[in-house]
Amino acid sequence: MNIPCSPQQVYTRNMSNILRRLFGSKLKIASRAYGALPDRVDYRDIPTTAFGPVGFTPAKHMADLTKLDVFDQKQNGSCVGQSLAMVATYYWLKEYNEVDHKSARYLYGLAKKIDGIPHLQGTYPRVAAGVYTNGAASQTSIKDNNDLNHEAFITFPITGATSKEALRARITGYAFTPLHAAGIKNDLANFDVLTASLAVGVWDYTGYCQPPVKITAGTGYHQPVLIGYEEIGNRTKVFFRNSWSKAWGNKGNGWFWLEEYLDLPGAISSVLAYTDVPVALIKDASNLPYKFSLTLRRGSKGREVMELQKRLDIKPADGIFGPGTDKAVRSWQRKNKLTADGIVGKNSRTILNLIVPMPEGTDLLRLVEEKADALIELAYLMGTPIKITDSYRSVVDQEALYWQGRTTEGEIVTNAKGGYSFHNYRVAFDIVFTTPEGGITYEGDWDTIGRIGNILGLEWGGNWVWPDRPHFQLTLGYQVEDFLYGRVDYKKFN
């Protein structure tokens, strides 16, 4: 399947045709396939700032790729593999002082086996980066043949010898560069080359590349290799090696103004550095649970299905959503009081992403419950009796409450989506005053109740910038994301 042409692609191709009429066949402008798909947000991503050096950057820095061939992906949307192969080739040259061109087909083809979208051209930069951590085969093992159609391009045999040879060029990790000028320049100076996903606007034959006027659903993204920069006045000129043949740009190289791309949200993303990431950081990231983001059903394939199978202890975890996985998902959905349709949709993903070893059977965790009981008793002794109206709230209920007043009837009562309220973790509760007749009222001495709560060690919502006076919580310094991602020691609450 060919990647749809954006208006910018149509424009540049029309310009190419005009130039060919003017200059004849001597001007050979490469076919302009894209193929960098926007990475989904993953909280396990490691930033280069977590370990890389940060400091003074020179006004100009440039990696030397002159000894390396310029790749030509032609009509295959394999730019992510092409750029990674160029990075691997460059680092091999630096390490061994020899040119051994790595296979874009190998890196891209393996990424397509696990990205969950085998029927589409292009892949996610993060997925391909993960493949690179297991090595990059040379073109003597897996020859690039960009004249093949997409299906044939990603289909090739892998022998034990190929895998062993690829391991020689493996990296221990990759990290995300901050999306600001100082961060990108810093990482180019430290790591020499980076890859980046760039929105394609007017990328003409001269090699000067401009972002689109705005980002739309039809915007195409392309991943080249960033190879250097130069500060010119108050702007930064970033140079890159492309995979559109030597006929494009300056013998296959292009450039863009960094500020033009940074000023348009979403125009530049997934700027990646490939380096020896500290093992401790990799271990910490890998220990965090996988976060699901795709709708999965029978027939789905790929990494997300494999992660689902691991989560639900479905064996074998082969990444294929078949009858066995369907049966297990329905059983899991019934257990979690979800519609047992076998489809991992929004509500199922919300529960799956709530990976917390949270105690069952109580509305509040023991320590929080003790504080709540003490608050009720002291309020009674002060002559202002209260009662709890809301404590534990399921993630699904929280999600429904969030959309109240937004897409469903009623008033807006919360700004917290499902999983982002402390009520979801049994550490928060709301109160109301009681009347002598047994009724309830929100009219009462809130300041006194708030002070009592503070003395007991509870956090009172009345002290917030946007006050929520009925609300109390006990988080022991944890943030809501800590609960959401399973980083809480629940022993502290018992």
C-alpha positions as CSV (number, residue, x, y, z in Angstrom):
1,M,0.0,0.0,0.0
2,N,1.4,3.4,-0.9
3,I,1.4,6.1,1.7
4,P,-1.2,8.8,0.8
5,C,0.2,12.0,-0.6
6,S,-0.2,15.1,1.4
7,P,-0.7,18.5,-0.3
8,Q,2.9,19.2,0.3
9,Q,4.0,16.0,-1.5
10,V,1.8,16.9,-4.4
11,Y,3.3,20.4,-4.6
12,T,6.9,19.2,-4.5
13,R,6.3,16.5,-7.1
14,N,4.7,19.0,-9.4
15,M,7.7,21.2,-8.9
16,S,9.9,18.3,-9.8
17,N,8.0,17.8,-13.0
18,I,8.4,21.4,-13.9
19,L,12.2,21.2,-13.3
20,R,12.5,18.1,-15.4
21,R,10.8,19.9,-18.3
22,L,13.3,22.8,-17.9
23,F,16.4,20.7,-17.4
24,G,15.5,17.4,-19.0
25,S,16.6,14.0,-17.8
26,K,19.8,15.3,-16.3
27,L,17.9,16.3,-13.2
28,K,16.9,13.2,-11.3
29,I,14.8,13.9,-8.2
30,A,14.2,11.0,-6.0
31,S,10.8,9.6,-5.2
32,R,9.6,11.0,-1.9
33,A,8.1,8.3,0.2
34,Y,7.7,9.0,3.9
35,G,7.0,6.5,6.7
36,A,7.6,7.9,10.2
37,L,4.5,7.3,12.2
38,P,3.9,9.4,15.4
39,D,5.0,7.6,18.5
40,R,2.4,7.1,21.1
41,V,3.2,8.6,24.5
42,D,5.0,6.1,26.7
43,Y,5.9,7.1,30.3
44,R,8.7,4.5,30.3
45,D,10.7,6.6,27.8
46,I,14.2,7.6,29.0
47,P,15.3,11.2,28.3
48,T,18.9,11.9,27.5
49,T,18.9,14.4,30.4
50,A,18.7,11.5,32.8
51,F,22.3,10.5,32.1
52,G,23.8,12.5,29.2
53,P,26.2,15.4,29.8
54,V,24.7,18.8,29.6
55,G,26.8,21.9,29.2
56,F,28.4,24.3,26.8
57,T,27.7,23.6,23.1
58,P,29.9,24.9,20.3
59,A,28.4,27.3,17.8
60,K,28.8,24.6,15.1
61,H,29.1,20.9,15.1
62,M,29.1,18.4,12.2
63,A,29.4,14.6,11.9
64,D,31.4,13.4,8.9
65,L,29.3,11.0,6.8
66,T,31.1,11.6,3.6
67,K,32.5,8.0,3.5
68,L,29.0,6.5,3.7
69,D,26.7,5.9,0.8
70,V,23.4,7.9,0.5
71,F,20.5,5.5,0.7
72,D,17.4,5.7,-1.6
73,Q,14.2,4.3,-0.2
74,K,12.3,5.0,-3.4
75,Q,8.6,4.2,-3.0
76,N,8.9,2.1,0.2
77,G,7.9,4.1,3.3
78,S,10.9,2.7,5.1
79,C,12.6,5.9,6.2
80,V,12.7,4.8,9.9
81,G,14.8,1.8,8.9
82,Q,16.9,3.7,6.4
83,S,17.9,6.3,8.9
84,L,18.6,3.8,11.6
85,A,20.8,1.8,9.2
86,M,22.7,5.0,8.5
87,V,23.2,5.6,12.2
88,A,24.4,2.0,12.7
89,T,26.8,2.3,9.8
90,Y,28.2,5.6,11.1
91,Y,28.8,4.2,14.6
92,W,30.4,1.1,13.1
93,L,32.8,3.3,11.1
94,K,33.7,5.2,14.3
95,E,34.2,2.0,16.3
96,Y,36.1,-0.1,13.7
97,N,37.3,2.5,11.2
98,E,35.7,0.6,8.3
99,V,32.6,1.1,6.2
100,D,30.1,-1.7,6.6
101,H,26.7,-0.5,5.4
102,K,23.9,-1.9,7.6
103,S,20.6,-3.1,6.3
104,A,17.6,-0.8,6.4
105,R,15.5,-3.7,5.2
106,Y,16.5,-5.8,8.3
107,L,15.7,-3.1,10.8
108,Y,12.5,-2.0,9.1
109,G,11.3,-5.5,8.4
110,L,11.7,-6.6,12.0
111,A,10.0,-3.5,13.2
112,K,7.0,-4.3,10.9
113,K,6.7,-7.7,12.5
114,I,6.0,-6.2,15.9
115,D,4.5,-2.7,15.3
116,G,0.9,-4.0,15.0
117,I,0.2,-2.5,11.6
118,P,1.8,-4.9,9.1
119,H,-0.6,-3.8,6.4
120,L,0.5,-0.2,6.4
121,Q,3.7,1.4,5.2
122,G,5.9,3.1,7.8
123,T,6.5,2.3,11.4
124,Y,7.0,3.9,14.8
125,P,10.5,5.3,15.6
126,R,10.4,3.8,19.1
127,V,9.6,0.3,17.8
128,A,12.5,0.4,15.3
129,A,14.8,1.7,18.0
130,G,14.0,-1.3,20.1
131,V,14.9,-3.5,17.2
132,Y,18.3,-1.8,17.0
133,T,19.0,-2.7,20.6
134,N,19.2,-6.3,19.4
135,G,21.6,-5.4,16.6
136,A,21.7,-4.3,12.9
137,A,22.6,-6.8,10.2
138,S,24.9,-5.7,7.4
139,Q,23.8,-5.6,3.8
140,T,26.0,-8.6,3.1
141,S,23.5,-10.6,5.1
142,I,20.3,-8.8,4.2
143,K,20.7,-6.8,1.0
144,D,18.5,-3.7,0.6
145,N,16.4,-3.9,-2.5
146,N,14.2,-0.8,-2.6
147,D,12.7,-1.7,-5.9
148,L,10.7,-4.4,-4.2
149,N,7.1,-3.7,-3.3
150,H,6.4,-3.2,0.4
151,E,5.3,-6.7,1.2
152,A,8.3,-8.3,-0.4
153,F,10.6,-5.7,1.1
154,I,9.7,-6.7,4.7
155,T,9.7,-10.4,4.0
156,F,13.0,-12.2,4.2
157,P,14.5,-15.2,6.0
158,I,16.6,-14.7,9.1
159,T,19.2,-17.4,9.9
160,G,21.0,-17.9,13.1
161,A,24.2,-16.6,11.4
162,T,22.3,-13.4,10.4
163,S,21.1,-12.8,14.0
164,K,24.6,-13.5,15.4
165,E,26.2,-11.1,12.9
166,A,23.6,-8.4,13.7
167,L,24.4,-8.6,17.4
168,R,27.9,-7.2,16.7
169,A,26.3,-3.8,15.9
170,R,23.8,-3.7,18.8
171,I,23.3,-0.8,21.2
172,T,22.4,-1.1,24.8
173,G,19.7,1.6,24.6
174,Y,18.2,4.7,23.1
175,A,16.9,7.9,24.7
176,F,14.7,10.8,23.8
177,T,16.2,14.2,23.2
178,P,14.4,17.2,24.8
179,L,12.4,19.1,22.2
180,H,14.1,22.5,22.5
181,A,17.0,24.0,20.7
182,A,19.5,23.7,23.6
183,G,18.6,20.0,24.1
184,I,18.9,19.1,20.4
185,K,22.2,21.0,20.0
186,N,23.6,19.5,23.2
187,D,22.8,15.9,22.1
188,L,24.2,16.5,18.6
189,A,27.4,17.7,20.1
190,N,27.5,14.7,22.5
191,F,26.2,11.8,20.3
192,D,27.1,13.2,16.8
193,V,24.0,11.9,15.1
194,L,20.3,11.7,16.0
195,T,17.2,10.6,14.2
196,A,14.1,12.8,14.2
197,S,10.5,12.6,13.0
198,L,9.8,15.7,10.9
199,A,6.5,16.9,9.5
200,V,7.0,17.3,5.7
201,G,6.0,20.7,4.4
202,V,7.8,22.3,1.4
203,W,10.9,20.1,1.0
204,D,12.2,21.2,-2.4
205,Y,15.0,19.9,-4.5
206,T,17.5,22.3,-3.0
207,G,17.4,20.5,0.3
208,Y,16.0,23.4,2.3
209,C,13.0,21.9,4.2
210,Q,10.2,23.9,5.7
211,P,7.4,22.6,8.0
212,P,3.8,22.7,6.9
213,V,1.7,25.7,7.7
214,K,-0.2,23.6,10.2
215,I,-0.3,20.0,11.3
216,T,-3.4,18.1,10.1
217,A,-4.5,14.5,10.0
218,G,-3.0,14.2,6.6
219,T,0.4,15.5,7.4
220,G,3.2,13.1,6.4
221,Y,6.2,12.5,8.6
222,H,9.7,11.6,7.6
223,Q,12.7,10.4,9.6
224,P,16.2,11.5,8.5
225,V,19.5,11.5,10.4
226,L,20.4,14.7,12.0
227,I,24.1,15.2,11.5
228,G,25.0,18.6,12.8
229,Y,24.0,22.2,13.3
230,E,25.3,25.8,12.9
231,E,24.2,28.8,14.9
232,I,23.5,31.7,12.5
233,G,22.4,34.9,14.3
234,N,19.6,34.0,16.6
235,R,18.7,30.9,14.6
236,T,20.0,27.3,14.3
237,K,20.5,25.6,11.0
238,V,20.2,21.8,11.4
239,F,21.7,19.5,8.7
240,F,20.6,16.0,8.0
241,R,21.3,13.0,5.8
242,N,18.2,11.9,3.9
243,S,17.3,8.6,2.2
244,W,16.0,10.1,-1.1
245,S,19.2,9.4,-3.1
246,K,22.1,11.7,-4.1
247,A,19.9,13.5,-6.6
248,W,18.0,15.2,-3.8
249,G,19.3,18.2,-1.9
250,N,23.1,18.6,-1.5
251,K,24.1,15.2,-2.7
252,G,21.5,13.6,-0.4
253,N,21.8,16.1,2.5
254,G,19.3,18.7,3.5
255,W,18.7,21.3,6.2
256,F,16.1,23.2,8.1
257,W,15.7,26.0,10.5
258,L,15.3,24.4,13.9
259,E,13.2,27.3,15.3
260,E,10.7,26.9,12.4
261,Y,10.1,23.3,13.4
262,L,10.0,24.0,17.2
263,D,7.5,26.8,16.8
264,L,4.9,24.6,15.2
265,P,3.6,22.1,17.9
266,G,4.0,18.5,16.6
267,A,6.2,19.4,13.7
268,I,9.2,17.7,15.2
269,S,9.0,14.7,17.5
270,S,10.8,11.4,18.5
271,V,14.3,12.9,18.4
272,L,16.3,9.9,19.4
273,A,19.9,9.3,20.6
274,Y,21.4,5.8,20.3
275,T,23.9,5.2,23.0
276,D,24.9,3.1,26.0
277,V,22.1,4.0,28.4
278,P,22.9,3.2,32.0
279,V,21.6,-0.3,32.8
280,A,19.9,1.0,36.0
281,L,17.8,3.3,34.0
282,I,16.8,0.6,31.5
283,K,16.0,-1.7,34.4
284,D,13.8,0.9,36.1
285,A,12.0,1.6,32.8
286,S,11.5,-2.0,31.9
287,N,10.0,-2.7,35.4
288,L,7.2,-0.3,34.8
289,P,4.1,-1.9,33.4
290,Y,3.2,-1.6,29.7
291,K,0.6,1.1,28.9
292,F,-2.1,0.1,26.4
293,S,-3.3,2.5,23.8
294,L,-4.8,0.5,20.8
295,T,-8.2,-1.1,20.4
296,L,-7.6,-4.8,20.1
297,R,-9.9,-7.5,19.0
298,R,-9.8,-11.0,17.3
299,G,-7.5,-10.7,14.3
300,S,-5.3,-8.0,15.8
301,K,-1.5,-8.7,15.8
302,G,1.6,-7.2,17.1
303,R,3.4,-6.1,20.2
304,E,0.4,-4.7,22.0
305,V,-1.4,-8.1,21.6
306,M,1.7,-9.8,23.0
307,E,1.8,-7.4,26.0
308,L,-1.9,-8.1,26.6
309,Q,-1.3,-11.8,26.6
310,K,1.5,-11.4,29.1
311,R,-0.7,-9.2,31.3
312,L,-3.5,-11.8,31.3
313,D,-1.1,-14.8,31.5
314,I,-2.2,-16.1,28.1
315,K,0.2,-18.7,26.7
316,P,1.7,-18.6,24.2
317,A,2.2,-14.9,24.1
318,D,2.7,-14.9,20.3
319,G,1.2,-11.5,19.5
320,I,-1.8,-13.0,17.6
321,F,-5.3,-12.3,19.0
322,G,-6.9,-15.7,18.3
323,P,-9.8,-17.7,19.9
324,G,-7.8,-18.4,23.1
325,T,-7.0,-14.8,23.7
326,D,-10.6,-13.8,22.9
327,K,-11.9,-16.3,25.5
328,A,-9.4,-15.0,28.1
329,V,-10.2,-11.4,27.5
330,R,-14.0,-12.0,27.9
331,S,-13.3,-13.9,31.1
332,W,-11.2,-11.0,32.4
333,Q,-13.8,-8.5,31.3
334,R,-16.5,-10.3,33.3
335,K,-14.3,-10.4,36.3
336,N,-13.8,-6.7,36.1
337,K,-17.5,-5.9,35.5
338,L,-16.9,-4.8,31.9
339,T,-18.9,-5.7,28.8
340,A,-17.6,-9.1,27.9
341,D,-17.4,-8.5,24.2
342,G,-13.7,-9.6,23.7
343,I,-12.8,-6.1,22.5
344,V,-10.1,-4.2,24.3
345,G,-11.6,-0.8,24.0
346,K,-11.5,2.4,26.1
347,N,-12.9,1.0,29.3
348,S,-10.8,-2.2,29.2
349,R,-7.6,-0.2,28.5
350,T,-8.4,2.1,31.5
351,I,-8.5,-1.0,33.8
352,L,-5.4,-2.6,32.1
353,N,-3.4,0.6,32.6
354,L,-4.3,0.7,36.2
355,I,-1.7,-1.8,37.3
356,V,-1.8,-1.4,41.1
357,P,-1.5,-4.2,43.7
358,M,-4.4,-2.4,45.5
359,P,-6.0,-4.2,48.4
360,E,-9.6,-5.3,47.8
361,G,-12.7,-5.2,49.9
362,T,-12.5,-1.9,51.6
363,D,-13.5,1.6,50.7
364,L,-10.4,3.2,52.2
365,L,-6.9,1.9,52.9
366,R,-6.5,1.1,56.6
367,L,-4.4,4.1,57.6
368,V,-6.7,6.5,55.7
369,E,-9.8,4.8,57.2
370,E,-8.4,5.4,60.7
371,K,-7.8,9.1,60.0
372,A,-11.3,9.4,58.6
373,D,-12.8,7.7,61.7
374,A,-10.8,10.1,63.9
375,L,-12.0,13.1,61.9
376,I,-15.7,12.0,62.3
377,E,-15.3,11.5,66.0
378,L,-13.5,14.8,66.7
379,A,-16.1,16.6,64.5
380,Y,-18.9,15.1,66.6
381,L,-17.2,16.2,69.9
382,M,-16.8,19.7,68.4
383,G,-20.6,19.8,67.8
384,T,-20.3,19.7,64.0
385,P,-21.2,16.1,63.1
386,I,-20.2,14.9,59.6
387,K,-20.5,11.8,57.5
388,I,-18.5,10.4,54.5
389,T,-20.4,10.7,51.2
390,D,-17.8,9.4,48.8
391,S,-14.7,7.4,49.2
392,Y,-13.5,4.7,46.8
393,R,-14.5,5.4,43.2
394,S,-13.8,2.9,40.4
395,V,-11.7,4.0,37.5
396,V,-14.7,3.4,35.1
397,D,-16.9,5.5,37.4
398,Q,-14.3,8.2,37.5
399,E,-14.1,8.3,33.8
400,A,-17.9,8.6,33.5
401,L,-17.9,11.4,36.2
402,Y,-15.2,13.3,34.2
403,W,-17.4,13.3,31.1
404,Q,-20.4,14.5,33.0
405,G,-21.1,18.1,31.9
406,R,-18.8,17.6,28.9
407,T,-20.4,15.0,26.7
408,T,-23.2,13.8,29.1
409,E,-25.9,15.7,31.0
410,G,-25.1,17.3,34.3
411,E,-22.7,19.8,35.7
412,I,-18.9,19.4,35.5
413,V,-17.8,18.1,38.9
414,T,-14.2,16.9,38.4
415,N,-11.2,17.6,36.2
416,A,-9.7,14.2,36.8
417,K,-10.0,11.5,34.2
418,G,-10.3,7.8,35.2
419,G,-7.1,6.7,37.0
420,Y,-6.1,10.3,37.8
421,S,-8.2,10.8,41.0
422,F,-6.9,9.8,44.5
423,H,-10.5,8.4,45.0
424,N,-9.5,5.6,42.6
425,Y,-6.9,4.4,45.0
426,R,-8.8,4.4,48.3
427,V,-6.8,7.3,49.8
428,A,-9.4,10.1,49.5
429,F,-12.9,10.7,50.8
430,D,-15.5,13.5,50.7
431,I,-17.6,14.6,53.7
432,V,-20.8,16.5,54.4
433,F,-22.4,18.0,57.5
434,T,-25.4,16.2,59.1
435,T,-28.4,17.9,60.6
436,P,-30.3,17.0,63.8
437,E,-33.1,15.7,61.7
438,G,-30.8,13.2,60.0
439,G,-30.4,15.2,56.8
440,I,-27.3,16.6,55.2
441,T,-26.0,20.0,54.4
442,Y,-23.0,21.7,53.0
443,E,-23.4,24.7,55.3
444,G,-21.1,24.4,58.3
445,D,-17.8,25.4,59.9
446,W,-15.5,24.1,57.1
447,D,-12.4,25.9,58.5
448,T,-12.6,24.1,61.8
449,I,-13.1,20.7,60.1
450,G,-10.2,21.5,57.8
451,R,-7.9,22.3,60.7
452,I,-8.9,19.1,62.5
453,G,-8.0,17.2,59.3
454,N,-4.7,18.9,59.0
455,I,-3.8,18.1,62.6
456,L,-4.6,14.4,61.9
457,G,-2.2,14.6,58.9
458,L,-4.8,14.7,56.2
459,E,-4.6,17.0,53.2
460,W,-7.7,19.2,53.0
461,G,-9.0,20.3,49.7
462,G,-10.1,23.6,51.2
463,N,-6.5,24.8,51.2
464,W,-6.1,24.3,47.4
465,V,-5.9,27.1,44.9
466,W,-9.2,25.9,43.6
467,P,-10.8,24.9,46.9
468,D,-12.6,21.6,47.2
469,R,-13.8,21.9,50.9
470,P,-15.5,18.5,51.2
471,H,-12.4,16.6,50.1
472,F,-9.7,15.0,52.3
473,Q,-6.9,12.7,51.3
474,L,-3.8,11.0,52.6
475,T,-1.2,10.3,50.0
476,L,2.1,10.0,52.1
477,G,3.8,12.2,49.5
478,Y,2.9,10.0,46.5
479,Q,1.7,11.7,43.3
480,V,-1.4,10.3,41.5
481,E,0.9,9.0,38.7
482,D,2.7,6.9,41.3
483,F,-0.5,5.1,42.1
484,L,-1.5,4.9,38.4
485,Y,1.8,3.3,37.4
486,G,2.2,1.0,40.4
487,R,5.0,2.7,42.2
488,V,3.4,2.8,45.6
489,D,4.4,0.8,48.7
490,Y,1.0,-0.1,50.1
491,K,2.6,-1.5,53.3
492,K,2.9,2.1,54.4
493,F,-0.9,2.5,54.4
494,N,-1.4,-0.6,56.6
